[in-house]
Amino acid sequence: MLLGTLEAGGTKMVMGIADESMKMLRTFSCPTRSPEETMKDVLGFFENEKIDAMGIATFGPVDLNLSSPTYGSLTNTPKLAWRDFALYKTIRDALSVPCAIDTDVNAAVLAEVSFGAAQGLKNCLYLTVGTGIGGGLMCEGSLVHGMIHPEWGHIPLNRSEDDPLTRGVCPYHAVCAEGLASGPSMQTRWAMPASDLPEDHRAWDLEAFYLAQICLTALLTVSTERIILGGGVMHHTALFPMIRTHLNHMLGGYLMHERIKDLDSLVVPADLYPNSGLIGGALLALDKLSGN
């Protein structure tokens, strides 16, 4: 059995061929340009592959309403050329195999629950912190979609009085998570990319303060059992103890559970990054073949 998988990102597209054990047999990536240019590369990769099913893990927002005539189409993404692009239909029609689509972060949480940092759990949140911020949520063993799909990157945060950025970089909201804690917000605030910031720069404590607020929201609203943090910004592993310290202070001793006493195992790095989304796409394809 061969499974096709695509992690469709705003910066690049990553394609892969996996077997049923989720071993990646072949991978290829290309930069995300216009839909016409990009899909030529994507479909070209799969053209001569005899895949049995295809899984698509995509950036969003994306229409995931199965009864919608625009199911699987991107909606009001800030990548203007991709707005209303029928990603699912384009791939399904070109490859003529069973296809499944979900958000890249839902695919990532599916992978981490199946093979990574959340094995054995039914409730888990995967947050990616990079060019944008997004979250994939599993509750009681099921991926959460809801009316559209959760937008963890756009929940409002309390802006720190010490933040030199008076307004977040999100064009929609002044103080949302993506606007204050994404990679572009850090670059705008400090006039350099996060990867160039010194280890002892105060940027990291401020970033931890904002990420801890997102974790707090998750614990208080969906009562998740584990929060997994991936994405480019989280390469700075010193963020994790800082996030836990801020989170512990924000909790104020309110939640009583064994997991709260061990924040080291509650807020953790992704085991499968940077392949979480790609593996998740293959799992979506496998589920489609299984009739789920």
Backbone bond lengths (Angstrom), bond angles and torsions (degrees), N, CA, C in turn:
res aa  C-N    CA-C-N  psi(-1)  N-CA   C-N-CA  omega(-1)  CA-C   N-CA-C  phi
1 M - - - 1.461 - - 1.529 109.59 -
2 L 1.323 116.77 133.10 1.457 122.12 177.53 1.522 109.21 -120.76
3 L 1.313 114.84 133.55 1.460 121.75 -177.83 1.522 109.61 -118.66
4 G 1.315 116.62 128.49 1.445 120.90 174.37 1.512 110.27 -89.00
5 T 1.308 116.68 144.29 1.461 120.56 178.99 1.519 109.85 -142.38
6 L 1.315 115.11 140.42 1.461 122.18 178.09 1.517 109.02 -131.17
7 E 1.324 115.99 124.61 1.459 120.48 168.42 1.525 106.23 -102.80
8 A 1.319 115.07 103.13 1.460 121.59 -176.43 1.523 109.25 -90.53
9 G 1.310 116.33 110.94 1.457 121.07 -178.45 1.515 111.83 -114.81
10 G 1.302 115.21 162.74 1.447 120.09 179.56 1.514 113.36 -68.91
11 T 1.338 117.43 -22.52 1.457 122.14 -179.66 1.516 111.81 -101.96
12 K 1.333 116.54 -40.27 1.466 119.88 179.80 1.513 110.68 -148.83
13 M 1.320 114.12 160.57 1.457 122.87 175.20 1.533 107.58 -110.27
14 V 1.326 116.03 132.51 1.463 120.84 178.14 1.518 108.28 -119.89
15 M 1.327 115.82 122.66 1.456 122.01 -178.65 1.521 109.41 -110.88
16 G 1.319 116.09 150.21 1.454 119.32 178.96 1.512 112.74 -152.79
17 I 1.321 114.62 158.74 1.466 123.33 171.66 1.521 106.80 -119.35
18 A 1.326 116.84 123.99 1.465 121.64 -178.21 1.522 109.98 -123.60
19 D 1.327 115.56 155.04 1.462 118.90 170.50 1.523 108.74 -93.29
20 E 1.323 116.86 -179.05 1.467 119.68 -174.65 1.522 113.45 -67.70
21 S 1.333 117.87 -15.06 1.464 121.02 175.76 1.528 111.69 -87.36
22 M 1.324 116.72 2.24 1.458 125.23 -179.27 1.528 112.97 74.10
23 K 1.307 117.40 17.25 1.458 120.79 172.64 1.521 108.54 -75.02
24 M 1.338 115.62 126.42 1.456 120.36 178.91 1.530 109.47 -79.70
25 L 1.320 115.62 117.87 1.462 121.58 -177.62 1.522 111.60 -88.42
26 R 1.327 116.46 -37.53 1.455 122.39 178.99 1.517 109.18 -148.62
27 T 1.323 117.09 143.62 1.462 121.47 175.30 1.524 109.45 -139.00
28 F 1.308 114.94 158.70 1.456 121.55 178.00 1.518 107.20 -157.60
29 S 1.316 116.98 149.25 1.456 120.06 177.93 1.521 109.94 -135.37
30 C 1.317 114.71 155.67 1.455 120.95 175.88 1.515 108.43 -147.11
31 P 1.333 118.37 154.23 1.463 119.94 178.00 1.526 111.11 -68.90
32 T 1.316 116.59 149.16 1.464 121.69 176.43 1.525 108.72 -83.35
33 R 1.331 114.95 113.52 1.466 120.90 176.48 1.527 107.96 -113.87
34 S 1.294 118.53 -136.45 1.460 120.88 174.48 1.524 108.52 -71.26
35 P 1.331 118.05 157.88 1.466 119.20 177.94 1.525 112.93 -56.50
36 E 1.306 117.72 -41.03 1.465 120.53 -177.93 1.530 111.00 -62.70
37 E 1.320 117.40 -48.30 1.467 121.07 -179.76 1.524 111.18 -65.91
38 T 1.323 115.51 -45.08 1.460 120.42 -173.98 1.522 111.81 -68.20
39 M 1.329 116.74 -45.15 1.460 119.57 -177.00 1.522 111.73 -67.24
40 K 1.327 117.70 -25.40 1.467 119.79 174.70 1.525 110.14 -61.29
41 D 1.343 116.69 -42.36 1.468 120.81 177.69 1.525 111.46 -69.85
42 V 1.335 116.12 -43.47 1.466 120.15 -177.82 1.524 110.86 -61.80
43 L 1.312 116.55 -52.85 1.463 120.19 -177.80 1.523 111.44 -68.08
44 G 1.325 116.00 -31.40 1.458 119.56 177.14 1.513 112.39 -62.37
45 F 1.330 117.18 -35.18 1.464 120.79 178.72 1.523 111.08 -63.81
46 F 1.328 116.56 -39.94 1.473 120.40 -175.26 1.527 113.10 -89.47
47 E 1.322 116.94 -7.81 1.463 121.29 -169.06 1.521 113.49 -53.63
48 N 1.304 118.44 -45.67 1.470 121.40 -176.36 1.529 113.05 -104.87
49 E 1.324 116.31 13.82 1.462 120.99 177.89 1.533 109.24 -92.50
50 K 1.287 117.12 131.64 1.462 120.83 -178.24 1.531 109.59 -91.12
51 I 1.344 114.66 68.02 1.460 119.65 -177.96 1.523 110.55 -81.35
52 D 1.331 115.36 151.78 1.461 121.28 179.94 1.522 112.00 -92.75
53 A 1.316 117.13 -24.27 1.466 121.47 179.20 1.522 108.34 -161.21
54 M 1.329 115.28 163.87 1.464 121.67 -175.67 1.523 109.80 -130.93
55 G 1.340 116.39 133.29 1.456 121.57 175.29 1.518 110.22 -117.50
56 I 1.325 116.12 133.90 1.461 122.18 -177.15 1.519 108.97 -118.12
57 A 1.322 115.96 120.40 1.470 122.65 175.75 1.525 106.52 -112.17
58 T 1.315 116.97 108.44 1.460 119.72 -167.60 1.527 114.22 -119.84
59 F 1.329 114.19 153.48 1.462 119.77 167.67 1.527 107.84 -66.48
60 G 1.288 117.23 165.24 1.452 120.57 -175.50 1.520 112.03 -133.63
61 P 1.310 114.04 -165.11 1.465 128.66 -0.06 1.530 112.04 -66.90
62 V 1.338 114.46 151.97 1.459 120.74 -177.58 1.523 108.86 -139.59
63 D 1.314 116.28 143.12 1.460 122.49 179.73 1.526 108.82 -77.00
64 L 1.344 116.49 113.25 1.461 121.41 -179.26 1.524 112.30 -114.43
65 N 1.317 116.27 18.34 1.466 121.58 176.56 1.522 108.76 -82.08
66 L 1.332 116.62 110.16 1.460 121.81 -174.65 1.526 112.98 -57.79
67 S 1.325 117.65 -27.77 1.466 120.29 -178.66 1.525 112.59 -90.74
68 S 1.316 117.45 1.29 1.467 120.99 -177.63 1.521 111.11 -81.79
69 P 1.332 117.71 140.49 1.477 119.83 176.35 1.522 112.65 -67.14
70 T 1.329 116.51 -16.08 1.468 120.09 178.95 1.531 111.28 -109.66
71 Y 1.336 116.09 26.13 1.466 120.49 178.62 1.527 110.74 -52.67
72 G 1.335 115.33 132.81 1.452 120.32 178.16 1.514 115.06 80.90
73 S 1.335 116.85 8.65 1.460 120.60 177.17 1.514 109.93 -96.67
74 L 1.316 116.79 144.16 1.451 120.83 172.88 1.526 108.92 -70.23
75 T 1.320 116.52 149.49 1.471 119.42 -177.21 1.530 109.81 -111.71
76 N 1.331 118.10 -115.40 1.467 119.16 -172.59 1.524 112.51 -90.18
77 T 1.317 116.11 51.89 1.460 120.91 175.70 1.527 110.17 -65.03
78 P 1.349 117.04 144.24 1.469 118.93 175.93 1.528 113.09 -66.16
79 K 1.333 118.00 -13.18 1.470 120.88 172.89 1.530 107.23 -80.87
80 L 1.313 115.84 90.38 1.462 122.15 -166.76 1.525 113.45 -56.22
81 A 1.333 118.21 -36.25 1.463 120.38 -178.36 1.524 111.76 -64.74
82 W 1.334 117.14 -20.80 1.463 121.16 -176.66 1.525 113.06 -97.82
83 R 1.309 117.99 -2.72 1.463 119.07 179.27 1.525 110.69 -62.29
84 D 1.318 114.72 131.25 1.469 123.11 178.68 1.529 112.64 68.73
85 F 1.325 117.86 12.99 1.463 118.77 178.75 1.527 109.78 -74.70
86 A 1.334 115.89 131.00 1.475 121.84 -176.80 1.525 109.59 -83.49
87 L 1.313 116.84 76.27 1.457 121.76 -175.00 1.525 112.00 -62.97
88 Y 1.308 116.63 -50.60 1.469 121.26 -177.94 1.528 111.11 -61.33
89 K 1.311 116.89 -49.93 1.470 121.20 -177.22 1.527 111.10 -63.17
90 T 1.331 116.52 -40.32 1.459 120.29 -179.43 1.528 110.88 -60.83
91 I 1.322 116.37 -45.35 1.466 120.38 -178.11 1.522 111.09 -73.09
92 R 1.314 116.83 -43.70 1.477 120.05 179.95 1.526 111.40 -60.03
93 D 1.321 116.37 -46.07 1.460 120.03 -177.72 1.528 111.95 -67.72
94 A 1.326 116.50 -34.85 1.465 119.87 -178.12 1.521 112.23 -74.70
95 L 1.336 117.13 -37.25 1.465 120.33 -174.18 1.527 113.26 -94.11
96 S 1.335 116.39 -22.31 1.476 121.55 178.52 1.525 112.78 54.74
97 V 1.325 115.95 43.80 1.466 121.79 173.82 1.530 107.27 -132.87
98 P 1.340 118.31 162.19 1.465 119.79 175.56 1.530 110.61 -57.50
99 C 1.334 116.42 134.56 1.464 121.41 -177.35 1.521 110.59 -127.57
100 A 1.313 115.12 148.69 1.462 122.10 173.85 1.518 108.09 -133.08
101 I 1.319 116.22 148.92 1.459 120.47 -179.80 1.520 109.76 -138.56
102 D 1.327 115.83 144.31 1.457 122.34 173.49 1.523 106.83 -156.31
103 T 1.317 116.77 176.78 1.456 120.02 177.19 1.528 109.89 -69.05
104 D 1.322 115.94 155.03 1.463 119.73 178.52 1.517 111.62 -61.34
105 V 1.338 117.25 -34.84 1.461 119.86 -178.17 1.530 111.79 -77.60
106 N 1.327 117.92 -31.32 1.464 119.03 173.07 1.524 110.35 -66.46
107 A 1.329 116.02 -39.71 1.463 119.41 176.01 1.523 110.44 -62.66
108 A 1.325 116.31 -39.89 1.466 120.35 -179.34 1.522 111.53 -65.07
109 V 1.328 117.61 -43.07 1.465 118.82 179.70 1.521 110.27 -67.32
110 L 1.332 117.63 -34.86 1.458 120.84 176.05 1.523 110.69 -60.80
111 A 1.327 116.39 -42.53 1.467 120.47 178.96 1.521 111.70 -66.00
112 E 1.331 116.76 -43.51 1.465 120.20 -177.20 1.527 111.21 -68.00
113 V 1.318 117.64 -33.88 1.470 120.40 176.50 1.525 110.31 -71.26
114 S 1.321 116.81 -35.03 1.464 120.76 -176.71 1.522 112.77 -78.19
115 F 1.351 116.54 -40.53 1.465 119.54 -171.49 1.527 114.37 -134.99
116 G 1.322 118.20 -4.79 1.448 119.39 -169.11 1.509 115.75 -120.32
117 A 1.318 116.06 -130.26 1.461 122.53 -167.62 1.521 114.42 -77.07
118 A 1.321 118.35 -4.81 1.470 119.97 -178.63 1.520 112.30 -126.13
119 Q 1.324 117.05 26.71 1.464 119.90 179.35 1.524 110.85 -59.07
120 G 1.321 115.10 136.44 1.456 120.45 177.98 1.513 114.65 87.27
121 L 1.348 117.30 -3.09 1.463 120.81 -179.30 1.521 110.83 -104.06
122 K 1.330 115.69 150.93 1.466 121.35 176.91 1.524 111.98 -104.88
123 N 1.333 116.38 -9.88 1.460 121.03 -177.03 1.522 108.94 -131.96
124 C 1.324 115.80 117.66 1.458 119.31 -174.07 1.524 109.86 -156.67
125 L 1.320 116.13 143.72 1.464 121.79 174.49 1.519 108.76 -118.72
126 Y 1.337 115.99 128.47 1.461 121.88 173.88 1.518 107.25 -107.36
127 L 1.330 116.89 121.13 1.463 122.34 177.06 1.520 109.28 -112.14
128 T 1.305 116.44 129.69 1.449 120.05 172.80 1.522 108.55 -106.22
129 V 1.328 115.76 133.22 1.462 121.78 -176.86 1.523 107.33 -125.23
130 G 1.299 116.14 104.50 1.456 121.07 -178.44 1.505 110.13 -156.67
131 T 1.336 117.18 -124.36 1.457 120.74 176.87 1.518 110.47 -58.18
132 G 1.301 116.17 -35.57 1.462 122.81 171.91 1.515 108.88 -131.81
133 I 1.314 116.25 -174.80 1.458 121.78 174.16 1.518 107.55 -127.86
134 G 1.324 115.78 129.14 1.454 120.52 177.70 1.510 109.88 -143.26
135 G 1.316 115.95 162.22 1.453 119.92 -178.55 1.510 111.96 -139.29
136 G 1.320 116.03 134.53 1.454 122.45 173.14 1.512 108.94 -108.12
137 L 1.322 116.66 129.08 1.459 121.27 -172.91 1.513 111.15 -119.60
138 M 1.339 115.47 130.39 1.460 121.78 170.03 1.520 108.34 -113.21
139 C 1.318 115.87 126.96 1.466 121.24 177.49 1.519 109.38 -125.82
140 E 1.333 115.63 126.02 1.465 122.92 -179.70 1.528 111.23 50.67
141 G 1.340 115.51 39.10 1.451 121.49 174.53 1.513 115.66 84.84
142 S 1.339 117.97 2.19 1.462 120.96 -179.21 1.521 110.70 -120.92
143 L 1.330 115.61 141.21 1.454 120.16 174.34 1.521 109.80 -69.35
144 V 1.315 116.74 139.41 1.462 121.78 -176.32 1.525 110.16 -95.87
145 H 1.334 114.89 128.18 1.457 121.12 174.50 1.524 110.34 -116.59
146 G 1.318 116.77 -55.13 1.455 119.67 -179.30 1.517 111.60 72.97
147 M 1.325 116.60 -149.58 1.459 121.49 -177.87 1.530 111.58 -60.96
148 I 1.332 116.38 -43.79 1.471 122.29 175.91 1.522 106.51 -127.60
149 H 1.291 116.67 -86.49 1.459 124.63 165.81 1.520 106.06 -166.78
150 P 1.332 118.86 151.47 1.462 120.08 -176.71 1.521 112.02 -58.96
151 E 1.316 116.34 144.37 1.469 123.36 -179.94 1.526 108.97 -119.14
152 W 1.332 115.23 76.31 1.454 120.00 -177.34 1.529 112.01 -64.33
153 G 1.306 117.21 -24.99 1.456 119.59 -179.78 1.510 114.04 -72.03
154 H 1.332 117.19 -11.03 1.464 119.08 -175.24 1.526 113.08 -118.64
155 I 1.335 116.02 16.23 1.463 117.55 172.01 1.530 108.68 -72.39
156 P 1.333 117.84 143.74 1.471 119.45 -178.98 1.519 111.97 -73.05
157 L 1.325 115.92 145.06 1.454 122.41 177.42 1.518 109.78 -120.45
158 N 1.323 115.29 158.98 1.464 120.51 170.94 1.528 108.07 -82.15
159 R 1.308 116.60 116.68 1.457 120.80 -179.75 1.517 109.88 -73.00
160 S 1.334 116.29 134.57 1.455 121.04 177.55 1.529 110.03 -69.91
161 E 1.315 116.58 138.63 1.466 120.73 177.76 1.525 111.67 -64.03
162 D 1.325 116.45 -21.94 1.468 121.03 -179.46 1.531 112.73 -89.58
163 D 1.313 117.01 2.25 1.462 120.37 -177.26 1.537 109.59 -77.40
164 P 1.338 117.80 120.38 1.469 119.51 177.85 1.522 112.91 -69.17
165 L 1.329 117.53 -14.54 1.459 121.31 177.26 1.528 108.10 -87.80
166 T 1.308 116.55 108.80 1.473 120.00 -174.39 1.525 112.46 -79.56
167 R 1.335 116.72 -21.03 1.458 121.61 175.74 1.514 108.19 -140.64
168 G 1.321 116.04 137.74 1.459 119.89 179.41 1.521 112.38 -65.44
169 V 1.329 116.71 165.76 1.464 121.24 -175.82 1.526 113.12 -84.42
170 C 1.324 118.52 -6.94 1.461 120.96 178.15 1.527 110.03 -65.18
171 P 1.337 118.52 130.00 1.462 119.96 -179.73 1.526 113.24 -71.93
172 Y 1.332 117.48 -13.66 1.460 121.16 -176.66 1.528 113.10 -97.80
173 H 1.351 117.09 -35.31 1.461 120.33 -171.79 1.529 110.15 -133.86
174 A 1.311 116.06 144.28 1.469 120.64 -176.12 1.523 112.47 -76.41
175 V 1.337 117.21 -36.31 1.475 119.38 -172.83 1.529 111.59 -135.59
176 C 1.299 117.83 46.01 1.461 119.37 177.28 1.527 110.01 -90.28
177 A 1.330 115.62 171.26 1.462 120.93 -176.53 1.523 111.72 -58.99
178 E 1.322 116.60 -47.73 1.459 119.85 -178.73 1.525 111.32 -64.96
179 G 1.309 115.98 -37.12 1.453 119.91 -179.10 1.509 114.14 -68.86
180 L 1.337 117.02 -27.80 1.461 120.93 -175.58 1.524 114.15 -107.54
181 A 1.333 118.17 -21.36 1.468 118.84 -170.56 1.517 114.47 -127.60
182 S 1.312 119.60 3.14 1.459 121.22 178.01 1.529 110.75 -78.04
183 G 1.327 115.48 169.61 1.456 120.22 176.56 1.521 112.65 -56.65
184 P 1.351 119.63 -47.80 1.463 120.44 178.41 1.525 113.30 -60.82
185 S 1.324 117.98 -33.64 1.463 119.37 177.97 1.527 110.73 -66.90
186 M 1.328 116.37 -37.88 1.468 119.54 178.13 1.529 110.39 -66.42
187 Q 1.324 116.67 -40.93 1.460 119.56 179.77 1.527 111.01 -66.30
188 T 1.331 116.53 -40.21 1.462 119.97 178.24 1.522 110.77 -65.27
189 R 1.303 116.62 -41.15 1.467 121.79 -176.32 1.529 112.06 -68.38
190 W 1.339 116.25 -42.69 1.463 120.79 -171.62 1.532 113.62 -109.41
191 A 1.327 116.76 1.80 1.469 122.20 176.88 1.531 112.29 61.37
192 M 1.321 115.79 29.63 1.465 121.23 174.13 1.524 108.00 -162.74
193 P 1.333 117.75 151.59 1.465 118.97 178.88 1.522 111.64 -66.03
194 A 1.321 115.71 155.29 1.462 120.69 -178.65 1.520 111.84 -56.17
195 S 1.328 116.71 -34.68 1.463 120.33 -177.95 1.528 112.76 -65.60
196 D 1.328 118.04 -18.81 1.464 121.58 -179.32 1.529 113.53 -97.81
197 L 1.322 116.76 -4.71 1.458 119.62 -177.91 1.524 110.65 -73.32
198 P 1.333 117.84 137.11 1.469 120.58 178.16 1.533 111.65 -61.81
199 E 1.321 115.48 154.82 1.465 121.45 -178.31 1.523 112.55 -57.62
200 D 1.343 116.22 -34.87 1.462 119.84 -175.06 1.529 112.67 -98.04
201 H 1.314 117.81 14.00 1.466 121.00 -178.77 1.525 109.71 -69.76
202 R 1.321 116.27 142.96 1.473 119.33 -178.11 1.534 111.94 -68.30
203 A 1.317 116.56 -9.33 1.463 120.32 177.04 1.516 111.77 -56.67
204 W 1.322 116.75 -36.28 1.462 120.00 -173.45 1.523 111.78 -71.01
205 D 1.323 117.18 -38.38 1.460 119.02 177.59 1.521 110.87 -68.24
206 L 1.326 117.16 -37.16 1.466 120.29 176.71 1.525 110.35 -65.23
207 E 1.327 116.16 -43.14 1.456 120.02 177.43 1.530 110.71 -60.61
208 A 1.320 117.19 -42.48 1.467 121.27 178.80 1.524 111.06 -62.82
209 F 1.325 116.92 -37.52 1.466 121.98 178.06 1.526 110.38 -59.93
210 Y 1.324 117.18 -42.43 1.463 120.35 -179.61 1.532 111.31 -73.15
211 L 1.313 117.28 -42.37 1.465 119.28 -179.58 1.525 111.64 -66.73
212 A 1.311 116.81 -32.72 1.467 120.17 176.78 1.531 110.67 -64.07
213 Q 1.323 117.50 -33.77 1.468 119.98 177.43 1.527 111.30 -64.47
214 I 1.337 116.48 -38.82 1.461 119.41 177.43 1.529 109.62 -64.84
215 C 1.324 116.62 -42.79 1.470 120.81 178.13 1.517 111.03 -61.97
216 L 1.318 116.53 -41.18 1.467 120.80 178.45 1.526 110.85 -60.59
217 T 1.322 116.20 -45.67 1.467 120.70 178.02 1.521 110.84 -57.98
218 A 1.334 116.38 -42.66 1.467 120.10 179.80 1.520 111.92 -62.71
219 L 1.318 116.48 -43.58 1.465 119.96 -178.50 1.523 111.76 -67.23
220 L 1.328 116.98 -36.66 1.457 120.50 -176.28 1.524 113.41 -82.87
221 T 1.318 117.74 -21.70 1.466 119.82 -176.96 1.515 112.95 -101.36
222 V 1.312 118.02 -52.34 1.473 120.25 -176.40 1.520 112.46 -107.37
223 S 1.327 117.64 -1.28 1.460 123.03 174.23 1.525 111.76 51.41
224 T 1.322 115.47 46.58 1.458 120.20 -175.61 1.527 111.39 -69.31
225 E 1.318 115.76 153.17 1.466 121.30 -176.82 1.524 113.33 -87.33
226 R 1.322 116.90 -20.64 1.460 120.18 178.53 1.522 109.23 -155.33
227 I 1.324 115.91 143.62 1.460 122.29 176.96 1.525 107.15 -118.75
228 I 1.324 115.41 118.56 1.457 121.96 -178.99 1.516 108.94 -106.34
229 L 1.317 115.96 128.90 1.460 121.03 -177.82 1.519 109.89 -113.05
230 G 1.331 116.18 121.90 1.450 122.60 176.80 1.514 110.38 -130.43
231 G 1.311 116.71 -175.17 1.463 120.85 -179.20 1.516 111.83 103.27
232 G 1.329 115.45 166.07 1.457 121.30 -172.72 1.509 115.15 -58.76
233 V 1.329 117.95 -40.53 1.465 120.66 -178.26 1.520 111.03 -63.55
234 M 1.341 116.85 -31.51 1.460 120.85 -176.49 1.522 112.64 -77.23
235 H 1.338 117.93 1.56 1.468 119.57 170.57 1.518 110.58 -60.79
236 H 1.332 116.58 -25.84 1.468 121.26 176.92 1.533 107.56 -79.10
237 T 1.317 116.23 87.03 1.466 121.20 -171.07 1.529 113.32 -64.79
238 A 1.338 117.63 -18.71 1.464 119.48 177.42 1.523 111.85 -65.90
239 L 1.334 117.15 -12.14 1.462 120.14 176.81 1.528 111.87 -64.14
240 F 1.324 116.92 -33.71 1.462 119.29 -171.89 1.528 113.54 -60.44
241 P 1.342 120.33 -50.79 1.468 117.95 177.54 1.523 112.80 -63.03
242 M 1.334 117.12 -32.06 1.470 119.60 178.26 1.525 111.00 -68.00
243 I 1.323 116.68 -40.95 1.466 120.72 177.94 1.524 109.56 -62.21
244 R 1.319 116.69 -44.90 1.471 120.08 -178.89 1.526 111.33 -62.93
245 T 1.328 117.00 -38.57 1.466 120.37 178.81 1.522 110.66 -63.80
246 H 1.323 116.71 -47.76 1.468 119.86 178.12 1.520 111.19 -62.86
247 L 1.322 116.98 -42.23 1.458 121.15 -178.71 1.520 110.97 -62.77
248 N 1.308 116.88 -42.76 1.465 120.62 179.04 1.525 110.91 -59.87
249 H 1.330 115.59 -41.04 1.468 119.88 177.97 1.526 111.01 -66.32
250 M 1.315 117.45 -41.43 1.463 121.15 -178.30 1.523 112.28 -68.17
251 L 1.329 117.05 -33.09 1.460 120.51 178.88 1.522 111.63 -65.97
252 G 1.310 116.06 -30.87 1.466 120.62 175.08 1.513 114.20 61.45
253 G 1.336 117.05 23.31 1.457 119.23 178.91 1.510 114.37 78.22
254 Y 1.337 117.66 11.05 1.467 119.77 -173.11 1.523 113.23 -76.99
255 L 1.320 117.88 -50.75 1.464 119.96 -176.84 1.522 110.47 -78.11
256 M 1.319 116.42 130.21 1.455 121.45 -178.88 1.523 109.57 -113.48
257 H 1.328 116.15 106.65 1.457 121.39 178.06 1.518 107.92 -164.11
258 E 1.332 115.83 152.11 1.452 119.63 -179.87 1.525 112.23 -58.13
259 R 1.330 116.92 -35.11 1.462 119.95 -179.25 1.530 111.45 -65.72
260 I 1.308 116.80 -34.16 1.465 120.46 179.97 1.524 110.29 -67.56
261 K 1.323 116.24 -29.07 1.461 119.68 179.26 1.528 112.08 -73.25
262 D 1.329 116.53 -15.51 1.463 120.97 -177.68 1.527 109.16 -125.96
263 L 1.334 115.59 72.77 1.459 120.10 -177.77 1.528 112.23 -65.10
264 D 1.338 117.14 -19.94 1.462 119.78 177.57 1.525 111.64 -63.36
265 S 1.318 117.58 -29.89 1.461 120.70 179.14 1.521 111.82 -102.61
266 L 1.328 116.93 -2.60 1.465 120.84 177.85 1.527 111.11 -91.31
267 V 1.323 116.94 -41.87 1.466 122.94 179.28 1.524 106.68 -113.16
268 V 1.334 115.75 110.06 1.463 119.77 -168.50 1.530 111.27 -136.12
269 P 1.340 117.23 159.92 1.465 120.17 173.23 1.523 111.13 -75.87
270 A 1.322 115.55 159.15 1.461 121.20 176.90 1.522 109.86 -71.53
271 D 1.314 116.48 135.35 1.460 120.90 176.80 1.525 111.82 -75.72
272 L 1.331 116.73 -34.20 1.457 121.04 -169.55 1.527 113.73 -101.30
273 Y 1.328 118.53 -3.46 1.463 120.48 -179.80 1.529 109.56 -61.46
274 P 1.343 119.85 135.85 1.474 127.77 11.06 1.520 114.32 -95.07
275 N 1.331 118.41 17.43 1.464 120.59 -175.78 1.524 113.91 -101.87
276 S 1.333 117.83 7.20 1.471 119.98 -176.78 1.523 111.43 -57.00
277 G 1.326 117.19 -48.10 1.461 120.55 -177.88 1.509 113.04 -66.29
278 L 1.325 116.51 -38.35 1.465 120.99 -179.22 1.530 110.46 -67.08
279 I 1.329 116.61 -44.16 1.468 120.29 176.67 1.524 110.00 -65.35
280 G 1.325 116.21 -39.93 1.465 119.69 177.77 1.509 112.55 -61.31
281 G 1.334 117.04 -37.72 1.456 120.10 176.95 1.515 111.61 -62.04
282 A 1.328 116.41 -41.09 1.465 120.39 177.65 1.528 110.76 -64.64
283 L 1.327 116.91 -36.72 1.470 120.32 177.10 1.527 111.07 -66.52
284 L 1.332 116.92 -37.20 1.470 119.96 175.87 1.526 110.10 -61.37
285 A 1.342 116.25 -41.83 1.465 120.33 178.60 1.523 110.91 -63.45
286 L 1.320 117.09 -42.71 1.462 121.42 179.64 1.523 110.90 -63.72
287 D 1.340 116.42 -42.48 1.470 120.38 176.82 1.523 111.22 -60.82
288 K 1.320 116.57 -38.52 1.467 120.34 179.31 1.522 110.66 -62.48
289 L 1.314 116.96 -42.26 1.462 120.75 178.01 1.529 111.93 -65.57
290 S 1.347 114.86 -30.26 1.456 119.83 -179.40 1.520 112.59 -80.33
291 G 1.316 116.40 -3.88 1.463 120.79 178.24 1.497 114.11 87.60
292 N 1.347 117.97 13.46 1.462 120.19 180.00 1.525 111.06 -87.77
